[in-house]
């Protein structure tokens, strides 16, 4: 029974951690979600790397995907709902 409690504690800790991998240098950073939640940026600590993770930016899409989403919103506004 003690093993199950230990496993549950490990799972709870694992869920509250976030893995960030720098796209410039490949450095891996593991941080607690609570620490990152209050931050706007997270700086990479790799040797000579000055990359900053923008934590408030949403997922990046291509310009074409953004244009397509704008057209969908535009046409949705024109179509009358019955």
JOPEQUI-V245294 format. One record per residue. N is the residue number from 0. PSI is psi in whole degrees, 0 to 359 (NA if undefined). OMEGA is omega as a letter, one per 20 degrees, with the letter a starting at -180 (* if undefined). D_CENTER is the distance of its C-alpha to the mean C-alpha in Angstrom with 1 decimal. Layout:
((N;PSI;OMEGA;D_CENTER) (N;PSI;OMEGA;D_CENTER))
//
This chain:
((0;328;r;35.5) (1;327;r;34.2) (2;321;a;32.1) (3;319;r;30.3) (4;318;r;29.5) (5;319;r;28.2) (6;319;r;25.9) (7;323;r;24.6) (8;319;r;23.8) (9;319;r;22.0) (10;319;r;19.9) (11;319;r;19.1) (12;319;a;18.1) (13;325;r;15.9) (14;335;a;14.0) (15;6;r;13.3) (16;149;a;12.0) (17;135;r;8.7) (18;121;r;9.4) (19;130;r;8.4) (20;121;a;10.8) (21;127;r;12.3) (22;342;a;13.3) (23;309;a;16.5) (24;348;r;18.0) (25;4;r;16.3) (26;136;r;16.1) (27;136;r;14.1) (28;128;r;12.9) (29;119;a;12.7) (30;159;r;12.3) (31;143;a;12.9) (32;325;a;10.4) (33;322;r;13.3) (34;319;a;13.5) (35;331;a;10.0) (36;327;a;10.4) (37;5;a;13.4) (38;151;r;12.3) (39;319;a;11.8) (40;156;r;11.5) (41;121;a;11.4) (42;137;r;14.3) (43;140;a;14.8) (44;17;r;18.0) (45;158;a;19.3) (46;116;r;22.9) (47;9;a;23.4) (48;133;r;19.8) (49;25;a;18.8) (50;140;r;15.2) (51;128;r;12.9) (52;126;r;9.2) (53;106;a;8.8) (54;347;r;6.6) (55;348;a;8.3) (56;140;r;8.2) (57;185;r;7.5) (58;141;a;7.6) (59;134;r;10.5) (60;169;r;13.8) (61;166;r;17.2) (62;325;r;19.8) (63;321;r;21.8) (64;321;r;19.2) (65;319;r;18.9) (66;318;r;22.7) (67;320;r;23.1) (68;322;r;21.0) (69;318;r;23.2) (70;320;r;26.3) (71;318;r;25.4) (72;321;r;25.0) (73;311;a;28.3) (74;328;r;30.2) (75;327;r;29.0) (76;333;a;30.4) (77;330;a;33.7) (78;122;r;34.3) (79;140;r;36.3) (80;135;a;35.2) (81;NA;*;38.2))
//
